[in-house]
Amino acid sequence: MATGEALRLFEVALAGDQPLLAPVKLDLGVLRTQGEVLPKLLRGLVPPARRSASGGGEADSGALLKRLAGLPEDEQEQELLTLVRTYAAAVLGHSGPNAIDPDQGLAELGFDSLTSVELRNGLSSATGLRLPASLVFDHPMPSDLAKFLRAELADSLDSSVGTVAAQAPANTGPGDSISALFHLGIKQGKDFEAWEILRAASLLRPTFNAVAEAPRIPSPVTLSRGPSPLKLISFSSYAALGGVHQYARMAARFRGEYDLLATANPGFAEGDSLPTSIPAAAELLAEAIRPHVTDGQFVLFGHSAGGLMAHATATVLEAQGINPAAVVMMDSFRPDDSVALGEAGGSMMSGILDREELVGQVDATRLTAMDWYFRLSGKWAPGDVRAPILFVQASDPMGGAEQEAGQEKLWQPTWREAHTTIEVPGDHFSMVEELASDTAQVMLDWLAANTRTSE
């Protein structure tokens, strides 16, 4: 733990009323793997008594295929829904599939980046399919996921073959080769050539310039529910690993108090078109959330590039006469801030690639979308927003670098349009990962002092 981060956490401990606090940086992902050997003192930090998804249901994909092949299509989907619910229950530590609502978002049920990978791995083993790392967040409800699995297994089921050996794995083919080549280039230190591959491939993808041209309007995913009249709307980063799962840990702090709806950027799912500009993307996102918000009764927020999308969408909604109560941006880098991006850009990309090792290699759709948005953002300038803007800065540099006392934080992003700037413990990633609850509380405290809602 960096000295600066440790001292700030020490100050937080002193300000609290708990009798004993220790600033300790723990890897919750590692703790989740310890099972019964995890010391009781630490068991409250991770879901208790979780079984491995690999032990939650079907172990023989051939047997599953044979059973499904003898059923009508609607019953096949029901069988797969039971499979999904069984494995989801196993991952979350529930006693059985009845604990999983088929029409409730998996992220709302508590799935985050790590637990979603465990569910993906279990379903891959059960079905014999190679499934994408983003499976849970591309198909957010168990019923959606069951439909997707039925579609992927369709060829094998229609031919009544009791094996998936000939089944084409999900996300393979030319797109998979693009992903492999990009990662090979990065590994060999040929960053320029690797990004040129993505640039060329992204130019082949279809685009939209207006809402009517987009193939679909993305549906927001509910991450938490609560009685507050103030709704929270989060926006995903356009890094390759960005998505609604970014806010799963923050959602735990909001649950029972606030509705939290999360949006995914257009272009990151199979079959999506890419926007021709950041405003075009913002117009589609505004269309997606408009049915869910009331004038003056919602907050737009986002971490990293998600903050840019929150700001851009706020300008669209205000132009339509729908006014957010506030906009919250968390460690978002201005596209024209060459100093901060120059200081922190390399560490940020390293952090993204490190996290990819945890969830699995992302596919060409997400990689080309990331490159496309990076280039679009360079042409975008923030518009005027009437709503108050909170800018939340990470206090520590990425990569564990030490910050000398009195040293200027050239790596730290700023947002000159912000009405208030608050620095919070952690770095760019940890502020919404292990320190997510603390960051969420800072946001809520500021909202309580700076917004009014009708009860």
SEVOVEX-199969 format. One record per residue (C-alpha): residue in three letters; x, y, z. Coordinates in steps of 0.5 Angstrom, whole numbers. Layout:
<recs>
{ALA, {X, Y, Z}}
...
</recs>
This chain:
<recs>
{MET, {0, 0, 0}}
{ALA, {3, 7, -2}}
{THR, {5, 11, 4}}
{GLY, {0, 17, 2}}
{GLU, {-6, 12, 1}}
{ALA, {-5, 9, 8}}
{LEU, {-4, 16, 12}}
{ARG, {-11, 18, 9}}
{LEU, {-14, 11, 11}}
{PHE, {-11, 12, 18}}
{GLU, {-15, 19, 18}}
{VAL, {-21, 16, 16}}
{ALA, {-20, 11, 22}}
{LEU, {-19, 16, 27}}
{ALA, {-25, 20, 24}}
{GLY, {-30, 14, 25}}
{ASP, {-33, 12, 32}}
{GLN, {-31, 5, 31}}
{PRO, {-27, 2, 37}}
{LEU, {-22, -1, 32}}
{LEU, {-20, 0, 25}}
{ALA, {-14, -2, 21}}
{PRO, {-12, 0, 14}}
{VAL, {-11, -6, 10}}
{LYS, {-11, -7, 3}}
{LEU, {-14, -14, 1}}
{ASP, {-15, -18, -5}}
{LEU, {-22, -20, -5}}
{GLY, {-22, -24, -11}}
{VAL, {-17, -28, -7}}
{LEU, {-21, -28, -1}}
{ARG, {-27, -31, -5}}
{THR, {-22, -37, -7}}
{GLN, {-21, -39, 0}}
{GLY, {-27, -43, 2}}
{GLU, {-28, -46, 9}}
{VAL, {-20, -44, 10}}
{LEU, {-21, -37, 10}}
{PRO, {-21, -34, 17}}
{LYS, {-27, -32, 21}}
{LEU, {-25, -25, 22}}
{LEU, {-25, -24, 14}}
{ARG, {-31, -28, 12}}
{GLY, {-36, -22, 13}}
{LEU, {-32, -19, 7}}
{VAL, {-34, -24, 2}}
{PRO, {-40, -28, 0}}
{PRO, {-41, -34, 5}}
{ALA, {-41, -41, 4}}
{ARG, {-41, -40, -4}}
{ARG, {-40, -47, -8}}
{SER, {-36, -47, -14}}
{ALA, {-41, -46, -20}}
{SER, {-37, -53, -23}}
{GLY, {-41, -57, -18}}
{GLY, {-47, -53, -18}}
{GLY, {-51, -57, -24}}
{GLU, {-49, -61, -31}}
{ALA, {-42, -64, -31}}
{ASP, {-43, -67, -38}}
{SER, {-45, -63, -44}}
{GLY, {-46, -69, -48}}
{ALA, {-52, -71, -43}}
{LEU, {-55, -64, -43}}
{LEU, {-55, -64, -51}}
{LYS, {-58, -71, -51}}
{ARG, {-64, -69, -46}}
{LEU, {-65, -62, -50}}
{ALA, {-65, -65, -56}}
{GLY, {-72, -69, -54}}
{LEU, {-75, -63, -52}}
{PRO, {-80, -58, -56}}
{GLU, {-76, -51, -57}}
{ASP, {-80, -48, -51}}
{GLU, {-78, -53, -46}}
{GLN, {-71, -53, -48}}
{GLU, {-71, -46, -46}}
{GLN, {-74, -47, -40}}
{GLU, {-69, -53, -38}}
{LEU, {-63, -48, -40}}
{LEU, {-66, -43, -35}}
{THR, {-66, -48, -30}}
{LEU, {-59, -49, -31}}
{VAL, {-57, -42, -31}}
{ARG, {-61, -41, -24}}
{THR, {-58, -47, -21}}
{TYR, {-51, -45, -23}}
{ALA, {-52, -37, -21}}
{ALA, {-55, -40, -14}}
{ALA, {-49, -44, -13}}
{VAL, {-44, -38, -15}}
{LEU, {-48, -34, -10}}
{GLY, {-48, -39, -4}}
{HIS, {-56, -40, -5}}
{SER, {-59, -47, -3}}
{GLY, {-62, -48, -10}}
{PRO, {-65, -45, -17}}
{ASN, {-71, -42, -14}}
{ALA, {-67, -36, -10}}
{ILE, {-66, -34, -17}}
{ASP, {-71, -29, -20}}
{PRO, {-71, -31, -28}}
{ASP, {-73, -24, -29}}
{GLN, {-68, -20, -24}}
{GLY, {-62, -17, -27}}
{LEU, {-56, -22, -25}}
{ALA, {-52, -15, -23}}
{GLU, {-57, -13, -18}}
{LEU, {-57, -20, -15}}
{GLY, {-50, -19, -13}}
{PHE, {-45, -21, -19}}
{ASP, {-39, -17, -20}}
{SER, {-33, -18, -25}}
{LEU, {-30, -24, -21}}
{THR, {-37, -28, -20}}
{SER, {-39, -27, -27}}
{VAL, {-33, -30, -29}}
{GLU, {-34, -36, -25}}
{LEU, {-41, -37, -27}}
{ARG, {-39, -36, -35}}
{ASN, {-34, -42, -33}}
{GLY, {-39, -46, -30}}
{LEU, {-44, -45, -36}}
{SER, {-38, -47, -41}}
{SER, {-37, -53, -38}}
{ALA, {-44, -55, -38}}
{THR, {-46, -53, -45}}
{GLY, {-39, -55, -48}}
{LEU, {-39, -48, -51}}
{ARG, {-34, -43, -51}}
{LEU, {-37, -37, -48}}
{PRO, {-35, -29, -48}}
{ALA, {-32, -26, -42}}
{SER, {-38, -21, -42}}
{LEU, {-43, -26, -42}}
{VAL, {-47, -24, -36}}
{PHE, {-47, -17, -37}}
{ASP, {-49, -18, -45}}
{HIS, {-55, -22, -43}}
{PRO, {-56, -19, -36}}
{MET, {-62, -23, -34}}
{PRO, {-63, -31, -33}}
{SER, {-68, -31, -38}}
{ASP, {-64, -27, -43}}
{LEU, {-58, -32, -42}}
{ALA, {-62, -38, -43}}
{LYS, {-65, -35, -49}}
{PHE, {-58, -34, -52}}
{LEU, {-55, -41, -50}}
{ARG, {-61, -44, -54}}
{ALA, {-59, -40, -60}}
{GLU, {-52, -42, -59}}
{LEU, {-54, -49, -58}}
{ALA, {-59, -49, -64}}
{ASP, {-55, -53, -69}}
{SER, {-53, -58, -65}}
{LEU, {-60, -59, -62}}
{ASP, {-63, -59, -69}}
{SER, {-59, -64, -72}}
{SER, {-60, -68, -65}}
{VAL, {-53, -70, -64}}
{GLY, {-51, -71, -57}}
{THR, {-44, -67, -57}}
{VAL, {-42, -60, -58}}
{ALA, {-35, -62, -62}}
{ALA, {-37, -59, -68}}
{GLN, {-41, -53, -65}}
{ALA, {-37, -47, -67}}
{PRO, {-35, -43, -60}}
{ALA, {-38, -36, -59}}
{ASN, {-34, -30, -61}}
{THR, {-29, -34, -66}}
{GLY, {-27, -33, -73}}
{PRO, {-24, -27, -76}}
{GLY, {-26, -23, -70}}
{ASP, {-22, -28, -65}}
{SER, {-16, -27, -70}}
{ILE, {-16, -20, -69}}
{SER, {-16, -20, -61}}
{ALA, {-11, -25, -61}}
{LEU, {-6, -21, -66}}
{PHE, {-8, -15, -62}}
{HIS, {-5, -18, -55}}
{LEU, {1, -21, -59}}
{GLY, {3, -14, -61}}
{ILE, {2, -11, -54}}
{LYS, {6, -17, -51}}
{GLN, {12, -16, -56}}
{GLY, {12, -9, -55}}
{LYS, {9, -7, -62}}
{ASP, {4, -2, -59}}
{PHE, {3, 2, -65}}
{GLU, {2, -4, -70}}
{ALA, {-3, -7, -65}}
{TRP, {-7, -1, -65}}
{GLU, {-7, 0, -72}}
{ILE, {-10, -7, -73}}
{LEU, {-16, -5, -69}}
{ARG, {-16, 2, -72}}
{ALA, {-17, -2, -79}}
{ALA, {-22, -7, -77}}
{SER, {-26, -1, -73}}
{LEU, {-27, 2, -80}}
{LEU, {-30, -4, -83}}
{ARG, {-36, -4, -78}}
{PRO, {-43, -1, -79}}
{THR, {-44, 6, -76}}
{PHE, {-50, 11, -74}}
{ASN, {-51, 18, -74}}
{ALA, {-58, 19, -71}}
{VAL, {-62, 15, -66}}
{ALA, {-67, 12, -72}}
{GLU, {-60, 9, -75}}
{ALA, {-58, 5, -69}}
{PRO, {-60, -2, -70}}
{ARG, {-63, -2, -62}}
{ILE, {-64, 2, -56}}
{PRO, {-60, -1, -50}}
{SER, {-64, -3, -44}}
{PRO, {-61, 0, -38}}
{VAL, {-60, -5, -33}}
{THR, {-62, -5, -25}}
{LEU, {-57, -6, -20}}
{SER, {-60, -3, -14}}
{ARG, {-67, -1, -12}}
{GLY, {-69, 3, -6}}
{PRO, {-75, 8, -4}}
{SER, {-71, 15, -5}}
{PRO, {-74, 19, -11}}
{LEU, {-68, 21, -13}}
{LYS, {-65, 16, -19}}
{LEU, {-58, 14, -20}}
{ILE, {-56, 13, -27}}
{SER, {-49, 10, -29}}
{PHE, {-45, 10, -35}}
{SER, {-40, 5, -37}}
{SER, {-33, 7, -39}}
{TYR, {-31, 6, -46}}
{ALA, {-25, 2, -45}}
{ALA, {-25, -6, -47}}
{LEU, {-27, -8, -40}}
{GLY, {-32, -3, -39}}
{GLY, {-40, -4, -38}}
{VAL, {-45, -4, -33}}
{HIS, {-41, -9, -28}}
{GLN, {-36, -3, -27}}
{TYR, {-41, -1, -21}}
{ALA, {-43, -7, -18}}
{ARG, {-39, -6, -12}}
{MET, {-42, 1, -11}}
{ALA, {-49, -2, -12}}
{ALA, {-48, -5, -6}}
{ARG, {-48, 1, -2}}
{PHE, {-54, 4, -6}}
{ARG, {-58, -2, -5}}
{GLY, {-64, -1, -1}}
{GLU, {-64, 6, -1}}
{TYR, {-63, 8, -9}}
{ASP, {-65, 6, -15}}
{LEU, {-59, 5, -19}}
{LEU, {-60, 4, -27}}
{ALA, {-53, 2, -31}}
{THR, {-52, 4, -38}}
{ALA, {-48, 0, -43}}
{ASN, {-45, 4, -49}}
{PRO, {-47, 3, -56}}
{GLY, {-42, -1, -60}}
{PHE, {-40, -6, -55}}
{ALA, {-45, -12, -56}}
{GLU, {-45, -17, -62}}
{GLY, {-49, -14, -68}}
{ASP, {-48, -7, -65}}
{SER, {-47, -1, -70}}
{LEU, {-42, 5, -68}}
{PRO, {-43, 12, -67}}
{THR, {-40, 17, -71}}
{SER, {-39, 22, -66}}
{ILE, {-40, 22, -58}}
{PRO, {-46, 27, -59}}
{ALA, {-49, 21, -63}}
{ALA, {-48, 16, -57}}
{ALA, {-50, 21, -52}}
{GLU, {-57, 22, -56}}
{LEU, {-58, 14, -56}}
{LEU, {-56, 14, -49}}
{ALA, {-61, 19, -47}}
{GLU, {-66, 16, -51}}
{ALA, {-65, 9, -47}}
{ILE, {-66, 13, -40}}
{ARG, {-71, 18, -42}}
{PRO, {-77, 13, -40}}
{HIS, {-74, 12, -33}}
{VAL, {-73, 19, -31}}
{THR, {-77, 25, -28}}
{ASP, {-75, 32, -29}}
{GLY, {-70, 34, -24}}
{GLN, {-70, 27, -20}}
{PHE, {-64, 24, -23}}
{VAL, {-57, 24, -22}}
{LEU, {-52, 22, -28}}
{PHE, {-45, 19, -26}}
{GLY, {-39, 15, -29}}
{HIS, {-32, 13, -27}}
{SER, {-27, 14, -32}}
{ALA, {-29, 15, -39}}
{GLY, {-36, 14, -36}}
{GLY, {-36, 21, -34}}
{LEU, {-35, 24, -40}}
{MET, {-41, 20, -43}}
{ALA, {-45, 22, -37}}
{HIS, {-43, 29, -38}}
{ALA, {-45, 29, -46}}
{THR, {-52, 26, -44}}
{ALA, {-53, 31, -39}}
{THR, {-52, 36, -45}}
{VAL, {-57, 32, -49}}
{LEU, {-62, 31, -44}}
{GLU, {-62, 39, -42}}
{ALA, {-63, 41, -49}}
{GLN, {-69, 37, -49}}
{GLY, {-72, 40, -43}}
{ILE, {-70, 34, -38}}
{ASN, {-66, 36, -33}}
{PRO, {-61, 32, -28}}
{ALA, {-61, 34, -21}}
{ALA, {-53, 33, -22}}
{VAL, {-48, 30, -25}}
{VAL, {-42, 26, -22}}
{MET, {-35, 25, -25}}
{MET, {-30, 20, -22}}
{ASP, {-23, 21, -24}}
{SER, {-25, 22, -32}}
{PHE, {-19, 25, -36}}
{ARG, {-21, 31, -41}}
{PRO, {-19, 28, -48}}
{ASP, {-15, 35, -49}}
{ASP, {-11, 34, -42}}
{SER, {-4, 32, -45}}
{VAL, {-1, 33, -39}}
{ALA, {-5, 28, -34}}
{LEU, {-6, 23, -40}}
{GLY, {2, 23, -42}}
{GLU, {3, 22, -34}}
{ALA, {-2, 17, -33}}
{GLY, {-4, 14, -40}}
{GLY, {1, 8, -39}}
{SER, {-1, 6, -32}}
{MET, {-8, 6, -34}}
{MET, {-8, 1, -40}}
{SER, {-3, -3, -36}}
{GLY, {-9, -4, -31}}
{ILE, {-14, -5, -36}}
{LEU, {-10, -11, -39}}
{ASP, {-8, -13, -32}}
{ARG, {-16, -14, -30}}
{GLU, {-17, -17, -37}}
{GLU, {-13, -23, -34}}
{LEU, {-18, -24, -29}}
{VAL, {-24, -24, -33}}
{GLY, {-21, -27, -40}}
{GLN, {-19, -24, -46}}
{VAL, {-24, -20, -49}}
{ASP, {-27, -20, -56}}
{ALA, {-25, -16, -63}}
{THR, {-32, -13, -62}}
{ARG, {-30, -10, -55}}
{LEU, {-23, -8, -58}}
{THR, {-25, -5, -64}}
{ALA, {-31, -1, -60}}
{MET, {-25, 2, -55}}
{ASP, {-21, 4, -61}}
{TRP, {-27, 8, -64}}
{TYR, {-29, 11, -58}}
{PHE, {-22, 13, -56}}
{ARG, {-21, 17, -63}}
{LEU, {-28, 20, -63}}
{SER, {-27, 23, -56}}
{GLY, {-21, 26, -59}}
{LYS, {-26, 30, -63}}
{TRP, {-30, 32, -57}}
{ALA, {-31, 38, -53}}
{PRO, {-35, 38, -46}}
{GLY, {-42, 42, -48}}
{ASP, {-45, 47, -42}}
{VAL, {-49, 43, -37}}
{ARG, {-53, 47, -32}}
{ALA, {-54, 42, -27}}
{PRO, {-48, 42, -21}}
{ILE, {-42, 38, -23}}
{LEU, {-38, 34, -18}}
{PHE, {-31, 32, -20}}
{VAL, {-28, 26, -16}}
{GLN, {-21, 25, -16}}
{ALA, {-17, 19, -14}}
{SER, {-12, 21, -9}}
{ASP, {-6, 16, -11}}
{PRO, {-3, 15, -17}}
{MET, {-4, 8, -21}}
{GLY, {1, 3, -21}}
{GLY, {3, 4, -13}}
{ALA, {8, 9, -15}}
{GLU, {9, 14, -9}}
{GLN, {7, 21, -9}}
{GLU, {12, 25, -5}}
{ALA, {9, 31, 0}}
{GLY, {9, 37, -4}}
{GLN, {10, 34, -11}}
{GLU, {5, 37, -16}}
{LYS, {0, 31, -18}}
{LEU, {1, 32, -26}}
{TRP, {-2, 25, -27}}
{GLN, {-9, 27, -23}}
{PRO, {-14, 29, -28}}
{THR, {-18, 35, -27}}
{TRP, {-25, 38, -30}}
{ARG, {-26, 45, -30}}
{GLU, {-33, 45, -31}}
{ALA, {-34, 42, -25}}
{HIS, {-37, 46, -19}}
{THR, {-34, 42, -14}}
{THR, {-28, 38, -13}}
{ILE, {-27, 32, -8}}
{GLU, {-21, 28, -7}}
{VAL, {-22, 21, -4}}
{PRO, {-17, 15, -2}}
{GLY, {-15, 10, -7}}
{ASP, {-12, 10, -14}}
{HIS, {-16, 11, -21}}
{PHE, {-18, 3, -20}}
{SER, {-19, 2, -13}}
{MET, {-23, 8, -12}}
{VAL, {-29, 4, -15}}
{GLU, {-26, -3, -13}}
{GLU, {-24, -4, -6}}
{LEU, {-26, 3, -4}}
{ALA, {-32, 3, -8}}
{SER, {-37, 4, -2}}
{ASP, {-33, 10, 1}}
{THR, {-33, 13, -6}}
{ALA, {-40, 12, -6}}
{GLN, {-41, 15, 1}}
{VAL, {-38, 21, -1}}
{MET, {-42, 22, -7}}
{LEU, {-48, 21, -3}}
{ASP, {-46, 26, 2}}
{TRP, {-45, 31, -3}}
{LEU, {-52, 30, -7}}
{ALA, {-55, 31, 0}}
{ALA, {-52, 38, 1}}
{ASN, {-53, 40, -6}}
{THR, {-60, 37, -9}}
{ARG, {-67, 37, -7}}
{THR, {-72, 32, -9}}
{SER, {-79, 32, -8}}
{GLU, {-82, 26, -3}}
</recs>
